[in-house]
């Protein structure tokens, strides 16, 4: 599916979702395909995709996902994951990830930060 030249917000979001769904099987392919289409997902686009991908998860499930994702980020090193969760991060305004676990929206933002770190996106 080609990127729509003129689009509504709904069309654009549907296009982004179709690209991400196709590409999520292989992160290397994902990076290549996204760069081929000159797509830079903004934080808003990414948050919208995360919300669509996980609309029915409870806060507790999202918190468990965040802990698991942080452990995976540090290749199973529980100590390093715990230290990271308790350290202020520039990406979230120098707050600690554990302090951002009060709402589903903030947990989704932290999951997005982890996803960006895993894919080398540091902005």
C-alpha positions as CSV (number, residue, x, y, z in Angstrom):
1,X,0.0,0.0,0.0
2,X,1.5,3.3,-1.1
3,X,1.6,6.2,1.3
4,X,-1.4,8.4,0.7
5,X,-0.5,11.8,-0.8
6,X,-3.6,13.5,0.6
7,X,-5.2,11.9,3.6
8,X,-7.4,12.4,6.6
9,X,-6.1,11.7,10.0
10,X,-8.0,8.4,10.0
11,X,-6.5,7.4,6.6
12,X,-3.0,8.3,7.7
13,X,-3.4,6.3,11.0
14,X,-4.8,3.3,9.0
15,X,-1.9,3.5,6.6
16,X,0.7,3.6,9.5
17,X,-1.1,0.7,11.2
18,X,-1.0,-1.4,8.0
19,X,2.7,-0.7,7.6
20,X,3.5,-1.5,11.3
21,X,1.4,-4.7,11.2
22,X,3.2,-5.9,8.1
23,X,6.6,-5.1,9.6
24,X,6.4,-6.2,13.2
25,X,7.5,-9.7,12.4
26,X,11.1,-8.7,11.8
27,X,12.6,-5.6,13.4
28,X,15.3,-5.3,10.7
29,X,12.7,-5.4,8.0
30,X,10.7,-2.9,9.9
31,X,13.5,-0.4,10.0
32,X,14.2,-0.8,6.3
33,X,10.6,-0.5,5.2
34,X,9.9,2.5,7.4
35,X,13.0,4.3,6.1
36,X,12.0,3.4,2.5
37,X,8.7,5.2,3.0
38,X,10.4,8.1,4.8
39,X,8.1,7.6,7.7
40,X,9.0,9.1,11.0
41,X,6.5,8.1,13.6
42,X,5.9,11.0,16.0
43,X,5.2,10.3,19.7
44,X,1.5,10.9,19.0
45,X,1.5,8.3,16.2
46,X,3.3,5.8,18.3
47,X,1.0,6.3,21.3
48,X,-2.0,6.0,19.1
49,X,-0.7,2.7,17.6
50,X,0.1,1.4,21.1
51,X,-3.4,2.2,22.3
52,X,-4.9,0.4,19.3
53,X,-2.7,-2.6,19.8
54,X,-3.4,-2.9,23.6
55,X,-6.9,-1.4,24.1
56,X,-8.2,-4.0,26.5
57,X,-5.2,-4.4,28.8
58,X,-5.7,-3.5,32.4
59,X,-3.3,-1.2,34.2
60,X,-2.0,-4.3,36.1
61,X,-1.3,-6.1,32.8
62,X,0.4,-3.1,31.3
63,X,2.6,-2.7,34.4
64,X,3.6,-6.4,34.2
65,X,4.4,-5.8,30.5
66,X,6.6,-2.9,31.5
67,X,8.5,-4.9,34.0
68,X,8.9,-7.8,31.5
69,X,10.0,-5.4,28.8
70,X,12.6,-3.8,31.0
71,X,14.0,-7.2,31.9
72,X,14.1,-8.1,28.2
73,X,15.9,-4.8,27.5
74,X,18.6,-5.9,29.8
75,X,18.7,-9.5,28.5
76,X,17.2,-11.0,31.6
77,X,19.5,-9.2,34.1
78,X,16.9,-8.5,36.9
79,X,19.3,-6.2,38.8
80,X,20.0,-4.0,35.8
81,X,16.3,-3.9,34.9
82,X,15.4,-2.9,38.5
83,X,18.2,-0.2,38.6
84,X,16.9,1.2,35.2
85,X,13.3,1.3,36.5
86,X,14.4,3.3,39.5
87,X,16.7,5.7,37.8
88,X,15.6,9.2,36.5
89,X,15.5,9.1,32.7
90,X,15.9,12.1,30.4
91,X,13.4,10.6,28.0
92,X,10.6,11.1,30.5
93,X,11.6,14.5,32.0
94,X,14.1,13.0,34.5
95,X,11.4,11.0,36.3
96,X,11.9,7.4,37.3
97,X,10.0,4.8,35.3
98,X,8.6,3.3,38.6
99,X,6.9,6.7,39.2
100,X,5.2,6.5,35.8
101,X,3.2,3.4,36.5
102,X,0.1,5.1,37.9
103,X,-1.9,5.3,34.7
104,X,-2.2,3.1,31.6
105,X,-1.2,6.1,29.4
106,X,2.1,6.6,31.3
107,X,2.9,2.9,31.2
108,X,2.3,2.9,27.5
109,X,4.7,5.8,27.1
110,X,7.3,3.9,29.0
111,X,6.8,0.8,26.8
112,X,7.3,3.1,23.9
113,X,10.6,4.4,25.4
114,X,11.8,0.8,25.7
115,X,10.7,0.0,22.2
116,X,12.6,3.0,20.9
117,X,15.7,2.0,22.9
118,X,15.5,-1.5,21.5
119,X,15.4,-0.1,17.9
120,X,18.1,2.6,18.4
121,X,15.8,5.6,18.3
122,X,17.1,8.0,20.9
123,X,15.2,11.2,20.2
